[in-house]
Structure formats: structure tokens, C-alpha cells
Amino acid sequence: MMAKQIVSGTARHFKDYKPDLSPRKAEPLPEKEMTHTENTSISRYVWLPMDWDEEKPVIRWKKEWTV
């Protein structure tokens, strides 16, 4: 009877668990300065925007791409 063992083990594991329901003030996450030092001009891959024509992915050619 593996199911009984699992249930009793779970009950023993959580028997002393008491959730902390005290109200807390929301604080913002610490801000981290994001610096990008990678030189993407020498990448070996390119990300292109993709459109969908019904259920078929399509990459439309453009003379110039902008971000």
C-alpha cells in the first residue's frame, strides 16, 4: 500500500507547518543597473521578426531592419 505510506509521510512532514499570514508592506525589488558589454555586431546569429500567415511562420524581407 504505497499510497497510505505517502499520505502518512506527507502528514508527518507538514504537521508542524503554520503559514505566516501576517500582513507585510510591499517593497520594491532592488534595482540592478543593466549594462550590456557584448559586442553584438560580431554575432553569429540574427534575430528577425516573424509574422504568421494563418498557421505558417513568415519572415518578410526588408531592405533595412530597425529595433
C-alpha positions in Angstrom: 0.0 0.0 0.0 2.3 2.7 -1.2 -0.5 5.3 -1.2 -1.0 5.0 2.6 2.7 5.4 3.1 2.8 8.6 1.0 -0.2 10.1 2.8 1.1 9.4 6.2 4.6 10.7 5.3 3.1 13.8 3.9 1.0 14.3 7.0 4.1 13.9 9.3 6.1 16.3 7.1 3.6 19.1 7.3 2.1 18.5 10.8 4.0 21.5 12.3 3.6 23.8 9.3 2.0 27.1 10.2 1.6 29.6 7.3 2.7 33.1 8.0 -0.4 35.2 7.4 0.8 38.4 9.0 0.4 41.5 6.7 3.5 42.8 5.2 4.4 46.0 3.4 5.2 45.5 -0.2 8.7 46.7 -1.0 10.2 47.2 -4.5 12.9 44.8 -5.7 16.4 46.2 -5.5 17.3 47.9 -8.8 20.3 46.5 -10.6 21.9 48.5 -13.3 21.8 46.6 -16.5 24.9 47.1 -18.6 25.4 45.2 -21.9 29.0 44.9 -22.7 28.6 42.3 -25.5 29.5 43.5 -29.0 26.5 42.3 -30.9 27.9 43.5 -34.2 30.1 40.4 -34.4 27.3 37.9 -33.6 26.9 34.7 -35.5 23.2 34.8 -35.4 20.5 37.3 -36.2 17.0 37.7 -34.6 14.4 38.6 -37.2 10.8 39.5 -36.6 8.4 36.7 -37.6 4.8 37.1 -38.8 2.2 34.4 -39.1 0.2 33.8 -42.2 -2.6 31.7 -40.8 -0.5 28.8 -39.2 2.6 29.3 -41.3 5.6 31.4 -40.0 6.8 34.0 -42.4 9.8 36.3 -42.3 9.2 39.3 -44.6 12.3 40.7 -46.3 13.1 44.4 -45.7 15.9 46.5 -47.0 16.7 47.8 -43.6 15.8 46.4 -40.1 15.3 48.6 -37.1 15.0 47.8 -33.5 
